[in-house]
Every structure is written in C-alpha cells, then in structure tokens.
Amino acid sequence: MTAGVVTTETPRRGTGRTGRDDRGDVDAVVIGAGPNGLVAANLLADAGWRVLVLEAEATPGGAVRTAEVTAPGFRNDLFSAFYPLAAASPALADLRLEDHGLTWTQAPTVLAHPLPGRTAAVLHRDIDRTVAALEAAHPGDGDAYRMEDARFRRVSDPMLDSLLRPFPPVRSGVRLALRAGTSGVRELARLSLVPMRRYVEERFGSEQAAVLYAGMALHADLTPESAGSALFGWLLTGLGQQRGFPVPVGGAGRLTDALVDRLTARGGVVRCSARVVQVLVREGRAVGVRTADGDEIGVGRAVLADTDASKLLLNLVGPQHLPASTLARVPRIQRGGATFKVDWALSSPVPWDDAAAHGAGTVHLADSLDQLTVTASELSRHLVPTEPFLLVGQMTTADPTRSPAGTESMWAYTHVPQEVRGDPTSDRDAGLHRQQVRGVWDDDDCEEFAARIEARIERVAPGFRSRILARHVLSPRTLERMDANLVGGDINGGTAQLHQQLVFRPVAGWARPETPVRGLYLASASAHPGGGVHGACGANAARAAIAHHRWSLRPVLALATHRRQRGSSSISPTIAATVRPAGQPEIDRAIDTPNG
Ligand SMILES: Cc1cc2nc3c(=O)[nH]c(=O)nc-3n(C[C@H](O)[C@H](O)[C@H](O)COP(=O)(O)OP(=O)(O)OC[C@H]3O[C@@H](n4cnc5c(N)ncnc54)[C@H](O)[C@@H]3O)c2cc1C
C-alpha cells in the first residue's frame, strides 16, 4: 500500500476543511516519513493540524521498510526487523495501529546465542525455561536471572515511560521512584552507569548468561566495558522476556503502512520523492521548506524534522541562523558505528548445530564475552573486526508469511568502523581465504566481507552456504543512500553511548525537541531518547509543537475574552491565528535558552 503514497493532494484538517489560507500552505511540514516522522504527523493530525509529510525516498518508512530484494516470494526487511521497543512504546500504543491493519506475531523462541563447545544461551518466551537453561549452565544463574527479571518487571512501565517521554520526565519519574523505592532507585542509578562486564560478573557464573545480556547491549553501539551498557542490555533482555521480540505479520513495512493509513484517514498527506533541501527561516522562525524540485511550502505553525541533527542544522537550516554556541557543539556529535547487512533467500531453514537456535527469531553470534570485548576494541581502533559480532534474523521462523513454505528469509548485520584504518584479519590469516577489506565498500569489499559473515555462520551451522538461493548486500554507503539519516551506516541517529544521551542528545544542553530556530523541532532518532523504533522522538516533537502553538495563542485568546467581556465583537479565528502575540518570543526564548 505505501508504495502508492506519492501524492500532490493538499492536506486537510480532521474536520474535512481543505485548501490554503493566509497562514501558510499547511500548518506543519514534517520532513521525513520514518517512524518518528509518521508518529509526529499522526499526533499533529489528531490535534486538527493540516500536515504534509515530505519524504526524500520513493516510499515512506525510513528504516522500517520491506521489499523483495533477494528472490521472488521472499519479503526482506531492509533495515529494522524486531520491535520490542515498539511493542512497549506508549506513543505507538496510543495510535492503536491494530485498527489500521497491523498484526504482531512472534517466533517460538525469542533469542538464541549458540556457543562453541557449550549449550546455547536461550531466551525462551516462558521464563521457567530460560531459568532452567541458565541454571543448567551454572548453578545459581537461573535464580539470579529470575531476580533480575522480577526487578525489571517491578519498574518496567514507569521506567519505559520515563525513558521515552521528554526530558525531564517529571510525572513518570515520580511514579518510577515510588515503584522502585529508595534502594531501588539507588540500584537503578548504579545500573545506568555500570558496564555490562561488571554487571554480569557480579551476578552470574556462566558464559551463557554473560553473552545473553552483553549481546543485547551490542544491539546499540555499546561495548561490554562502556558505561550504560548494563542498563541497555538489562532493558532489552527484560523486554524480550516480558514481551518477546515481535514482528509485524507481512513485514516491517506493515508498521509503516499502518502509520500512513492512520495519518491519511485524518487528512494528512505523505508526498514521496520530495527531498527537502532547505528550511526557510525568517526572523529566527521556521516559516517553510524548499524541496530539491524548487517547491516552496509555507507553514503556519511548525516544521518538524525527522532528519539527522547535523544535516538539519548545517545543511537545511544553515550556520547563519544558528547561535555560535550551537555551532560549536555540532562537530562533537558522535556517529554510531557503521553497519554492514546481508539478506538471504534460503532454500530451507538454517542447519544450526545447536537445535536451540532453530525456533529463535533472533540469533546472536559471538564465541564469548571476551570476544565481544575484542570486537569492541577493534571497532574503537577503526579496525575491521576479526570476528564480527553477528545479529541474525530468521524472519520466516518469526512470521511464516515472509517466504515460501519450507524456506527461510534471513538477514545478518554487524558493526564496522565508520572510517576503516586497517583489517587485522587479512594480515594474520593471510593463508586463509581473506582479502583486505579497505572500507571503501566497493564490490570487492562487499564480496569479501559478506563471505566472512557467511563463513562465520557456516561454523555453527554446517551446510548453511549450500542453502543460499540469493543474497543482497547493504554496505554502510548503500544504507545512507537509501535513507539519508543512516549517516555512514549509523543506525541510531548518533551514538547510543551515555555521553550522548538525555541532556547530551544530540548536543550538550538539549534533550528536548526544540531547536534554536523557533517553530523548528527535531523529531528523529538524533533527539532524545534516540534510536530504535518507538516513535518517542516524533511524539515528543509533536507534543512540543502543539504546546508552543497553544502558548502562543494565549495572549490573543485572552484579548478576545477581554473584549467579549467588555461587549466588543470577538476576534476572528483567522486573526487569532495570524497575529503573533507580543509574548511569544519570550516564551520561545525561555524554552530555547538551554539550546542556544
Ligand atoms: C540495519 C538496521 C537494523 C535496525 N534494527 C532495528 C530493530 O530491529 N529494531 C529497532 O527498534 N530498531 C532498529 N533499527 C533502528 C531504527 O530503525 C531507527 O532507529 C529508526 O528507524 C529511526 O527512526 P527515524 O524516523 O528517526 O529515522 P528513519 O527511520 O531513518 O527515517 C528518516 C526518514 O527521513 C527521510 N529524510 C531524511 N532527510 C530527508 C530530507 N532532507 N527530505 C526528506 N526526507 C528526508 C529519510 O529518507 C527517511 O525516510 C535498525 C536500523 C537499521 C538501519
């Protein structure tokens, strides 16, 4: 369905009103139809705004798209695939996307992590089975896992609410504190700082428990030694145990379809193949956008940008409209690691050595916690990992609609440096099959690195390569070509490390979606709370825009009330919306000050 959302329609209000008025062509333009942009647009449309979403690519969805890129009948999620964060997100739950055709499904097992010479670490849907497997791996690990899970369940609702709401999360923060108690808050504070390696060493004895938690932390560009990795790994493990790793029936793109369907039903419009090249700024306020085709679209109220923060500020807005303090901080925005992904069409399911991996939607591949540390160290030194940590998706196992019966639609991705300075594997293993990966990601690099990934899977699933019918490779460069927000293959809109989270996201002093340009809001994963498909960045931006607009009307509405009380005729709604009230710059400045 979404492929057809190329349109020149004029957005209408939920009330059915159409056409232009003197307050701009639309109330708001949302730049980018990724999940955050689409969630933002939905909330604005719910508030009665006329919303136009401009999307650079030919189809909406950003990093939530599905296509047949390997072989006929195989639906491959081009980027993201598993959605525990979406399932837990209050912003997405409020949209009731199930009413717009979205159906979730699950693999029989959430996750497996095969280990050489040991049984696999397995996250079962049934906690008793997860506990039993860990207990068998090391006495005491099962009980320790159950305690960690109970700790997660006690606080998960207010904690997710706190993490996904705008910063500071006052109400949900209070709820979290009440739920956790004083010692619980202390524990959570420590958990948010302690590195994953220390966290598992304090609690568990088995390699299985260590890689189970650490593998989760490495979904983001965190390392077993970095601050914040324990919290992220604990959160994702807790979510996996509590809710599984759900996927949309039919492919990730169905989530996008549902968001677009809901938006258009409320009068919003998504225009594809419309790249925004400039945010028009007048007297410090965003007044519209210009597209690559030269179209200028005026906005009456706001521009919301589901774009990379640096690209927004430096390219679309331009340094001339930004305070020096912001300009000084933008170069410090740290990219997450780059990503290399391969999709396969397989003639049959993967022949894993360890049967535990057969029913798992997600499979992690690393030999040990130590190996994850070595990989992280190589990435920090800009080296191509000797043994890349693989995240694998068995999509037909999770959702049988993804490929013909008896086959498997599968992917694997791994992180590589943004800038490659060396490839230790090619030197050390010169006698093996390896060519040097130079990091230019041309055909040779892609061929070599894809072959390494396949060889890695073959080691734990002998016969895997013989089942490959077709494959499709996404290098860091291709990723950015397909979605401008995936800068250099960074999947999270900037590093997920603690020094670029909360009030440090995307630069020190932000944390909120407001930018130094009035009426311009950052709605992408570059904003707090960052990467992942949860829609919170978009929801936060939309709520901020709506709140600012309401504030800006206050003096005018007060004047209208005052006049009415004095018996004079009431102010017309058009004038009320057109006049910029004297108090507005102060309101905006008050909120923008931390950013400036
Ligand atoms: C390979 C990969 C695997 C991932 N796996 C998962 C996963 O399993 N689960 C999970 O929760 N998350 C996952 N993620 C992360 C998640 O997909 C992103 O964090 C999320 O999509 C961010 O949403 P967004 O709306 O901020 O940006 P995006 O989804 O990147 O969307 C941005 C949109 O804006 C458009 N755009 C950008 N600039 C312009 C412009 N100037 N004019 C017009 N349009 C513009 C882009 O074309 C794009 O459509 C993965 C990401 C990748 C790349």
The ligand as an SDF file (V2000), in Angstrom:
LIG
                    3D

 53 58  0  0  0  0  0  0  0  0999 V2000
   20.0160   -2.2060    9.5650 C   0  0  0  0  0  0  0  0  0  0  0  0
   19.1830   -1.6440   10.7000 C   0  0  0  0  0  0  0  0  0  0  0  0
   18.6190   -2.5020   11.6340 C   0  0  0  0  0  0  0  0  0  0  0  0
   17.8520   -1.9990   12.6890 C   0  0  0  0  0  0  0  0  0  0  0  0
   17.2240   -2.8740   13.5300 N   0  0  0  0  0  0  0  0  0  0  0  0
   16.3240   -2.3980   14.4150 C   0  0  0  0  0  0  0  0  0  0  0  0
   15.4410   -3.2810   15.0780 C   0  0  0  0  0  0  0  0  0  0  0  0
   15.4440   -4.4880   14.8120 O   0  0  0  0  0  0  0  0  0  0  0  0
   14.5820   -2.7630   15.9820 N   0  0  0  0  0  0  0  0  0  0  0  0
   14.5210   -1.4070   16.2460 C   0  0  0  0  0  0  0  0  0  0  0  0
   13.7090   -0.9810   17.0810 O   0  0  0  0  0  0  0  0  0  0  0  0
   15.3180   -0.5460   15.5800 N   0  0  0  0  0  0  0  0  0  0  0  0
   16.1950   -0.9950   14.6680 C   0  0  0  0  0  0  0  0  0  0  0  0
   16.9460   -0.1270   13.9290 N   0  0  0  0  0  0  0  0  0  0  0  0
   16.9300    1.3090   14.2530 C   0  0  0  0  0  0  0  0  0  0  0  0
   15.6630    2.0010   13.7770 C   0  0  0  0  0  0  0  0  0  0  0  0
   15.2950    1.5220   12.5140 O   0  0  0  0  0  0  0  0  0  0  0  0
   15.8650    3.5160   13.7150 C   0  0  0  0  0  0  0  0  0  0  0  0
   16.3580    3.9700   14.9580 O   0  0  0  0  0  0  0  0  0  0  0  0
   14.5560    4.2190   13.3930 C   0  0  0  0  0  0  0  0  0  0  0  0
   14.0960    3.8440   12.1190 O   0  0  0  0  0  0  0  0  0  0  0  0
   14.7190    5.7180   13.4590 C   0  0  0  0  0  0  0  0  0  0  0  0
   13.5450    6.3120   13.0020 O   0  0  0  0  0  0  0  0  0  0  0  0
   13.5470    7.7860   12.4050 P   0  0  0  0  0  0  0  0  0  0  0  0
   12.1550    8.0780   11.9940 O   0  0  0  0  0  0  0  0  0  0  0  0
   14.2060    8.6930   13.3700 O   0  0  0  0  0  0  0  0  0  0  0  0
   14.5230    7.7460   11.1430 O   0  0  0  0  0  0  0  0  0  0  0  0
   14.4720    6.8680    9.8260 P   0  0  0  0  0  0  0  0  0  0  0  0
   13.7440    5.6130   10.0480 O   0  0  0  0  0  0  0  0  0  0  0  0
   15.8680    6.7840    9.3550 O   0  0  0  0  0  0  0  0  0  0  0  0
   13.6220    7.7450    8.8030 O   0  0  0  0  0  0  0  0  0  0  0  0
   14.0630    9.0050    8.3510 C   0  0  0  0  0  0  0  0  0  0  0  0
   13.3310    9.3460    7.0750 C   0  0  0  0  0  0  0  0  0  0  0  0
   13.5790   10.7110    6.7370 O   0  0  0  0  0  0  0  0  0  0  0  0
   13.8460   10.8010    5.3460 C   0  0  0  0  0  0  0  0  0  0  0  0
   14.6460   12.0080    5.1260 N   0  0  0  0  0  0  0  0  0  0  0  0
   15.8620   12.2910    5.6310 C   0  0  0  0  0  0  0  0  0  0  0  0
   16.2800   13.5080    5.2060 N   0  0  0  0  0  0  0  0  0  0  0  0
   15.2880   13.9980    4.4220 C   0  0  0  0  0  0  0  0  0  0  0  0
   15.1320   15.2200    3.6800 C   0  0  0  0  0  0  0  0  0  0  0  0
   16.0750   16.1740    3.6670 N   0  0  0  0  0  0  0  0  0  0  0  0
   13.9750   15.3980    2.9910 N   0  0  0  0  0  0  0  0  0  0  0  0
   13.0040   14.4550    3.0100 C   0  0  0  0  0  0  0  0  0  0  0  0
   13.1200   13.2710    3.6690 N   0  0  0  0  0  0  0  0  0  0  0  0
   14.2460   13.0580    4.3740 C   0  0  0  0  0  0  0  0  0  0  0  0
   14.5930    9.5180    5.0370 C   0  0  0  0  0  0  0  0  0  0  0  0
   14.5520    9.2140    3.6670 O   0  0  0  0  0  0  0  0  0  0  0  0
   13.8110    8.5130    5.8930 C   0  0  0  0  0  0  0  0  0  0  0  0
   12.6990    8.0230    5.1960 O   0  0  0  0  0  0  0  0  0  0  0  0
   17.6860   -0.5960   12.8370 C   0  0  0  0  0  0  0  0  0  0  0  0
   18.2240    0.2680   11.8800 C   0  0  0  0  0  0  0  0  0  0  0  0
   18.9550   -0.2420   10.8090 C   0  0  0  0  0  0  0  0  0  0  0  0
   19.4940    0.6940    9.7670 C   0  0  0  0  0  0  0  0  0  0  0  0
  1  2  1  0
  2  3  1  0
  2 52  2  0
  3  4  2  0
  4  5  1  0
  4 50  1  0
  5  6  2  0
  6  7  1  0
  6 13  1  0
  7  8  2  0
  7  9  1  0
  9 10  1  0
 10 11  2  0
 10 12  1  0
 12 13  2  0
 13 14  1  0
 14 15  1  0
 14 50  1  0
 15 16  1  0
 16 17  1  0
 16 18  1  0
 18 19  1  0
 18 20  1  0
 20 21  1  0
 20 22  1  0
 22 23  1  0
 23 24  1  0
 24 25  2  0
 24 26  1  0
 24 27  1  0
 27 28  1  0
 28 29  2  0
 28 30  1  0
 28 31  1  0
 31 32  1  0
 32 33  1  0
 33 34  1  0
 33 48  1  0
 34 35  1  0
 35 36  1  0
 35 46  1  0
 36 37  1  0
 36 45  1  0
 37 38  2  0
 38 39  1  0
 39 40  1  0
 39 45  2  0
 40 41  1  0
 40 42  2  0
 42 43  1  0
 43 44  2  0
 44 45  1  0
 46 47  1  0
 46 48  1  0
 48 49  1  0
 50 51  2  0
 51 52  1  0
 52 53  1  0
M  END
$$$$
